[in-house]
């Protein structure tokens, strides 16, 4: 995840009612949910991301929408959920973010209670805050980014998010999280906190949506959702080091792989599984000296990994070598009588 430079930050309320054709009878929106969120595109890498927090259960399933090589949408403030998939569909067909948003707003008789932000794959940004969004509500758009919020404690939330985004150095996830932190520090959702989510997709589509998701994490119900989503992002980074280690090992860059595994272990010192699989990989390439301390630590903390180890040769994850198995299991502490 490289630094990202196009962004939309949003705060919202939502309703589950589908978008209706113009002139159709509308159903009153009765479920206000507000939040702050950010949608962004990295002008260097092209990665596109959405991060959101709200006092609403499982906010990530409503607000955040993104597709690799297409764009991202945040739909909120008595939100019309279908702005997400329809907005992506319009951008996929060639419309810019402003054109896609204008098209959807034109057919929405309840557009004045909506708050929607979109960014396309070229960094074009569009944002709408309806005149009937619950105060405090507003938005600010800068170069390749926009911030919006509604039902906030203060009318300074969106400006605080924008400043945090612009001033934060680092990759896309770091900048998205900085915006969420700034919103909360400014008072955030007047009702409090409950859920958060972050979604980052690749610059170009591979045709495999699951492979295009760079980060896809949710906290559906937590007293400190932003803090928890930040923790999960850190865990995600550790596993990225593990994956990078595996890739380097496949290229016979053993020393590079060892460095990646060490970085993952350092980031998650209490996670025995990360250290266990790193040790398995090390010992299969003949790095016994580096592997054995990991095995000793893992087995000392949880003897269930001893049994796991015994099962690996049958699955081809360890050589069927009794001598090697004896060495590995010899790292386990003696059972107490």
Buried (B, 14 or more C-beta within 10 A) or exposed (E): BBBBBBBBBBBBBBBEBEBBEEEEEEEEBEEBBBBBBBBBBBBEBBBBBBBBBBBBEBBBEBBBBBBBBBBBBBBBBBBBBBBBEBBBBBBBEEBBBBBBBBBBBEBBEBBBBBBBBBBBBBBBBBBBBBEBBBEBBBBBBBEBBBBBBBBBBBBBBBBBBBBBBBEBEBBBBBBBBBBBBBBBEBBBBBBEBBBBBBBBBBBEBEEEEEEBBBBBBBBBEBEEBBBBBBEBBEBBBBBBBBEBBBEBBEEEBBEBBBBBBBBBBEBBEEBBEBBBBBBBBBBBBEBBEBBBEBBBBBBEEEEEBBEBBEEBBEEEBBEEEEEBBEBBEEBBEEEEE
